[in-house]
């Protein structure tokens, strides 16, 4: 790998790991502020799974019950994708699948 390719890979890791997560969280917050009924339904789902004011131990199966929260995140990703371009292009024509 060239130095340029190494730097590009490092930058991809940094951007993909931090910038996209931060932007997605910002977009989710934006939509929840603009749709308070969605926010209330989301909070009701969270309260139904996680008991308030307790020393609740979170498990993976608890997270999988958050279907409405997952739907909100997926809808925001659909409406405002944090990365909708492919920044890599082949230097010569390629054949895919045969």
C-alpha positions as CSV (number, residue, x, y, z in Angstrom):
1,X,0.0,0.0,0.0
2,X,1.1,3.5,-0.7
3,X,1.2,6.2,2.0
4,X,-1.8,7.8,0.4
5,X,-3.8,4.5,0.6
6,X,-2.8,4.0,4.2
7,X,-3.9,7.5,5.1
8,X,-7.2,7.1,3.2
9,X,-7.9,3.8,5.1
10,X,-7.1,5.5,8.5
11,X,-9.4,8.4,7.6
12,X,-12.2,6.1,6.6
13,X,-12.0,4.3,9.9
14,X,-12.1,7.6,11.9
15,X,-14.9,9.1,9.8
16,X,-17.0,5.9,9.7
17,X,-16.5,5.3,13.4
18,X,-17.3,8.7,14.8
19,X,-18.7,11.2,12.3
20,X,-21.4,9.0,11.0
21,X,-22.6,8.0,14.5
22,X,-22.6,11.6,15.7
23,X,-24.5,12.7,12.7
24,X,-27.1,9.9,13.0
25,X,-27.6,10.8,16.6
26,X,-28.1,14.4,15.7
27,X,-30.6,13.5,13.0
28,X,-32.6,11.3,15.3
29,X,-32.7,14.0,17.9
30,X,-33.8,16.5,15.3
31,X,-36.7,14.3,14.2
32,X,-37.7,13.5,17.7
33,X,-37.9,17.2,18.5
34,X,-40.1,17.8,15.4
35,X,-42.4,14.8,16.1
36,X,-43.2,14.8,19.8
37,X,-45.8,12.1,19.4
38,X,-43.0,9.8,18.1
39,X,-40.8,10.8,21.0
40,X,-43.6,10.0,23.5
41,X,-44.2,6.6,21.9
42,X,-40.5,5.9,22.0
43,X,-40.2,6.8,25.7
44,X,-43.2,4.7,26.5
45,X,-41.5,1.7,24.8
46,X,-38.3,2.3,26.8
47,X,-40.2,2.7,30.1
48,X,-42.1,-0.6,29.4
49,X,-38.9,-2.5,29.0
50,X,-36.6,-0.8,31.5
51,X,-38.1,-0.2,35.0
52,X,-37.6,3.3,36.2
53,X,-35.6,4.0,39.3
54,X,-34.2,0.5,39.7
55,X,-30.8,-1.2,39.5
56,X,-31.8,-2.9,36.3
57,X,-29.2,-5.0,34.6
58,X,-29.3,-4.5,30.8
59,X,-29.1,-7.5,28.6
60,X,-28.9,-8.0,24.8
61,X,-32.4,-9.5,24.8
62,X,-33.7,-6.3,26.4
63,X,-32.3,-4.2,23.6
64,X,-33.8,-6.5,21.0
65,X,-37.3,-5.6,22.4
66,X,-36.9,-2.0,21.4
67,X,-38.6,-2.4,18.0
68,X,-40.0,1.1,17.8
69,X,-36.6,2.7,18.7
70,X,-35.0,0.5,16.0
71,X,-37.7,1.6,13.5
72,X,-37.0,5.3,14.3
73,X,-33.3,4.9,13.7
74,X,-33.9,3.0,10.4
75,X,-36.3,5.6,9.2
76,X,-33.9,8.4,10.0
77,X,-31.2,6.5,8.2
78,X,-33.5,6.2,5.2
79,X,-34.5,9.9,5.2
80,X,-31.0,11.3,5.9
81,X,-28.3,8.8,5.2
82,X,-25.0,10.0,6.8
83,X,-23.0,8.7,3.8
84,X,-24.7,8.3,0.5
85,X,-21.7,8.4,-1.8
86,X,-19.1,5.9,-2.7
87,X,-15.7,7.6,-2.7
88,X,-13.8,4.8,-4.3
89,X,-13.8,4.2,-8.0
90,X,-12.0,1.5,-10.0
91,X,-9.0,2.7,-12.0
92,X,-10.1,0.5,-14.9
93,X,-13.3,-1.3,-16.0
94,X,-14.2,-4.4,-14.0
95,X,-16.6,-7.2,-14.6
96,X,-18.9,-8.2,-11.7
97,X,-20.5,-11.7,-11.5
98,X,-18.9,-13.3,-14.5
